[in-house]
Amino acid sequence: MITLPLFISGTEIAFIVFILVMVFGADKIPEIARGLGKGMRIVKDATNDIKTEITKSAEKHGIDTDLPTSISSDIKNEIDKVKDDIDEITGPVKRKF
């Protein structure tokens, strides 16, 4: 079974297809599907073009495109160091309540 992100069941999909056939007719549905497919492809291509342009511009100006990843990994490393230091200090002196 195919699950969609909106958690639509198979019967709901069948009902939607039935309504589409009733409203548009069986001969118009392939045209509508092709139009939707072309529109989605145009949007995807435009999104990829924008991402590419942003990346090129960032590289041209010397901005690290992996900056969020490097910052988060640096923060995680520092937190791990602090945890290790605390464990070293409190290791032999564990309190029992």
Backbone as CSV, one residue per row, in Angstrom:
resi,resn,N_x,N_y,N_z,CA_x,CA_y,CA_z,C_x,C_y,C_z
1,MET,0.836,-1.181,0.000,0.000,0.000,0.000,0.880,1.243,0.000
2,ILE,0.497,2.223,-0.727,1.222,3.481,-0.813,0.660,4.425,0.246
3,THR,1.538,4.960,1.082,1.087,5.935,2.059,1.584,7.300,1.634
4,LEU,0.714,8.249,1.685,1.030,9.607,1.309,1.324,10.418,2.555
5,PRO,2.054,11.508,2.418,2.371,12.323,3.586,1.130,12.829,4.318
6,LEU,0.023,12.949,3.624,-1.191,13.442,4.249,-2.020,12.311,4.848
7,PHE,-1.507,11.090,4.789,-2.165,9.920,5.339,-3.570,9.733,4.751
8,ILE,-3.642,9.763,3.424,-4.898,9.548,2.722,-4.986,8.066,2.401
9,SER,-6.124,7.467,2.724,-6.269,6.033,2.479,-6.634,5.772,1.022
10,GLY,-6.608,4.502,0.647,-6.913,4.107,-0.730,-8.337,4.431,-1.132
11,THR,-9.275,4.261,-0.209,-10.673,4.558,-0.542,-10.880,6.051,-0.768
12,GLU,-10.159,6.879,-0.013,-10.276,8.321,-0.212,-9.703,8.735,-1.559
13,ILE,-8.592,8.117,-1.952,-8.013,8.395,-3.273,-8.980,7.966,-4.373
14,ALA,-9.586,6.785,-4.223,-10.552,6.299,-5.211,-11.742,7.248,-5.306
15,PHE,-12.192,7.766,-4.174,-13.314,8.697,-4.178,-12.942,9.994,-4.893
16,ILE,-11.742,10.490,-4.654,-11.287,11.715,-5.323,-11.192,11.492,-6.828
17,VAL,-10.653,10.333,-7.244,-10.563,10.020,-8.675,-11.966,9.936,-9.283
18,PHE,-12.896,9.331,-8.568,-14.284,9.235,-9.043,-14.885,10.625,-9.252
19,ILE,-14.680,11.511,-8.301,-15.202,12.877,-8.421,-14.559,13.594,-9.609
20,LEU,-13.234,13.403,-9.794,-12.557,14.019,-10.931,-13.126,13.532,-12.252
21,VAL,-13.392,12.242,-12.342,-13.964,11.688,-13.577,-15.352,12.266,-13.806
22,MET,-16.128,12.409,-12.752,-17.484,12.944,-12.895,-17.455,14.429,-13.304
23,VAL,-16.514,15.188,-12.770,-16.482,16.624,-13.042,-15.861,16.923,-14.406
24,PHE,-14.710,16.312,-14.689,-13.987,16.665,-15.912,-14.226,15.702,-17.063
25,GLY,-14.628,14.503,-16.791,-14.786,13.508,-17.842,-13.487,12.746,-18.046
26,ALA,-13.605,11.516,-18.498,-12.453,10.633,-18.634,-11.475,11.122,-19.698
27,ASP,-11.950,11.839,-20.701,-11.060,12.270,-21.777,-10.199,13.482,-21.393
28,LYS,-10.600,14.257,-20.416,-9.838,15.447,-20.006,-8.806,15.153,-18.923
29,ILE,-8.930,14.056,-18.191,-8.033,13.767,-17.075,-6.582,13.614,-17.513
30,PRO,-6.262,12.910,-18.621,-4.851,12.840,-19.038,-4.256,14.211,-19.361
31,GLU,-5.049,15.104,-19.963,-4.568,16.460,-20.246,-4.270,17.209,-18.957
32,ILE,-5.146,17.079,-17.983,-4.958,17.753,-16.702,-3.713,17.206,-16.007
33,ALA,-3.532,15.891,-16.037,-2.371,15.266,-15.398,-1.075,15.722,-16.070
34,ARG,-1.071,15.796,-17.405,0.116,16.274,-18.109,0.428,17.724,-17.739
35,GLY,-0.599,18.548,-17.681,-0.412,19.950,-17.310,0.138,20.088,-15.898
36,LEU,-0.396,19.296,-14.969,0.109,19.333,-13.592,1.557,18.854,-13.530
37,GLY,1.871,17.810,-14.287,3.236,17.299,-14.319,4.217,18.328,-14.857
38,LYS,3.838,19.004,-15.942,4.692,20.042,-16.510,4.872,21.191,-15.528
39,GLY,3.796,21.574,-14.873,3.868,22.663,-13.901,4.777,22.314,-12.734
40,MET,4.673,21.082,-12.236,5.528,20.652,-11.129,6.990,20.599,-11.557
41,ARG,7.245,20.154,-12.801,8.616,20.104,-13.294,9.197,21.509,-13.426
42,ILE,8.404,22.471,-13.885,8.864,23.850,-14.013,9.205,24.428,-12.642
43,VAL,8.357,24.166,-11.661,8.617,24.654,-10.301,9.889,24.019,-9.739
44,LYS,10.062,22.704,-9.959,11.256,22.012,-9.468,12.514,22.568,-10.138
45,ASP,12.467,22.767,-11.453,13.615,23.320,-12.167,13.944,24.732,-11.685
46,ALA,12.925,25.544,-11.464,13.145,26.905,-10.981,13.765,26.879,-9.589
47,THR,13.307,25.982,-8.740,13.868,25.860,-7.394,15.329,25.449,-7.454
48,ASN,15.646,24.485,-8.309,17.038,24.050,-8.456,17.914,25.173,-9.010
49,ASP,17.382,25.956,-9.946,18.137,27.089,-10.487,18.432,28.124,-9.406
50,ILE,17.454,28.394,-8.565,17.651,29.365,-7.491,18.708,28.860,-6.509
51,LYS,18.629,27.577,-6.135,19.628,27.002,-5.227,21.024,27.090,-5.834
52,THR,21.130,26.786,-7.127,22.426,26.841,-7.804,22.976,28.264,-7.815
53,GLU,22.135,29.232,-8.110,22.574,30.626,-8.146,23.024,31.102,-6.769
54,ILE,22.299,30.716,-5.734,22.680,31.107,-4.377,24.022,30.490,-4.012
55,THR,24.202,29.216,-4.345,25.459,28.542,-4.042,26.622,29.180,-4.794
56,LYS,26.426,29.472,-6.086,27.482,30.107,-6.883,27.837,31.478,-6.324
57,SER,26.823,32.248,-5.967,27.060,33.578,-5.424,27.788,33.499,-4.089
58,ALA,27.427,32.548,-3.253,28.089,32.386,-1.959,29.550,31.998,-2.149
59,GLU,29.803,31.083,-3.075,31.189,30.667,-3.336,32.004,31.811,-3.933
60,LYS,31.377,32.619,-4.781,32.060,33.750,-5.401,32.499,34.764,-4.355
61,HIS,31.669,34.954,-3.326,31.971,35.927,-2.282,32.721,35.312,-1.101
62,GLY,33.115,34.049,-1.234,33.912,33.410,-0.205,33.145,32.958,1.016
63,ILE,31.862,32.777,0.866,31.038,32.311,1.984,31.008,30.795,1.955
64,ASP,31.249,30.185,3.119,31.241,28.726,3.225,29.794,28.240,3.150
65,THR,29.474,27.417,2.140,28.099,26.937,1.978,27.743,25.868,2.988
66,ASP,28.753,25.258,3.646,28.490,24.260,4.675,28.528,24.882,6.064
67,LEU,28.356,26.182,6.147,28.479,26.903,7.404,27.546,26.387,8.497
68,PRO,26.243,26.195,8.244,25.387,25.699,9.329,25.845,24.339,9.847
69,THR,26.319,23.482,8.969,26.786,22.170,9.392,28.045,22.301,10.231
70,SER,28.985,23.141,9.802,30.226,23.283,10.551,29.984,23.935,11.902
71,ILE,29.095,24.897,11.971,28.796,25.545,13.249,28.162,24.552,14.207
72,SER,27.189,23.795,13.736,26.522,22.842,14.626,27.478,21.743,15.085
73,SER,28.383,21.296,14.210,29.337,20.270,14.637,30.338,20.847,15.623
74,ASP,30.745,22.122,15.452,31.646,22.766,16.411,30.982,22.886,17.781
75,ILE,29.730,23.287,17.793,29.001,23.412,19.057,28.876,22.055,19.733
76,LYS,28.549,21.026,18.957,28.420,19.682,19.521,29.747,19.208,20.108
77,ASN,30.843,19.466,19.422,32.158,19.077,19.928,32.479,19.780,21.240
78,GLU,32.174,21.075,21.329,32.429,21.822,22.559,31.572,21.292,23.704
79,ILE,30.322,20.975,23.429,29.436,20.421,24.468,29.971,19.076,24.942
80,ASP,30.424,18.253,24.001,30.990,16.953,24.377,32.227,17.118,25.248
81,LYS,33.073,18.111,24.936,34.263,18.366,25.750,33.879,18.763,27.172
82,VAL,32.883,19.632,27.291,32.435,20.067,28.616,31.864,18.887,29.396
83,LYS,31.093,18.038,28.743,30.553,16.854,29.415,31.672,15.951,29.911
84,ASP,32.678,15.752,29.074,33.817,14.914,29.478,34.545,15.518,30.677
85,ASP,34.735,16.840,30.653,35.397,17.508,31.777,34.587,17.351,33.060
86,ILE,33.303,17.504,32.969,32.441,17.355,34.146,32.494,15.919,34.653
87,ASP,32.474,14.951,33.757,32.562,13.553,34.170,33.890,13.263,34.860
88,GLU,34.981,13.867,34.373,36.291,13.667,34.998,36.317,14.241,36.411
89,ILE,35.698,15.411,36.580,35.714,16.054,37.887,34.797,15.332,38.866
90,THR,33.613,14.971,38.423,32.638,14.374,39.340,32.687,12.860,39.373
91,GLY,33.530,12.267,38.544,33.614,10.794,38.511,33.884,10.170,39.855
92,PRO,34.969,10.539,40.531,35.248,9.920,41.823,34.364,10.432,42.960
93,VAL,33.712,11.553,42.746,32.906,12.150,43.814,31.422,12.071,43.447
94,LYS,30.897,10.888,43.293,29.470,10.730,42.978,28.677,10.844,44.268
95,ARG,27.629,11.624,44.231,26.776,11.787,45.406,25.656,10.766,45.375
96,LYS,25.357,10.251,46.495,24.236,9.326,46.631,23.248,9.937,47.590
97,PHE,22.041,10.062,47.129,20.996,10.650,47.967,20.091,9.597,48.486
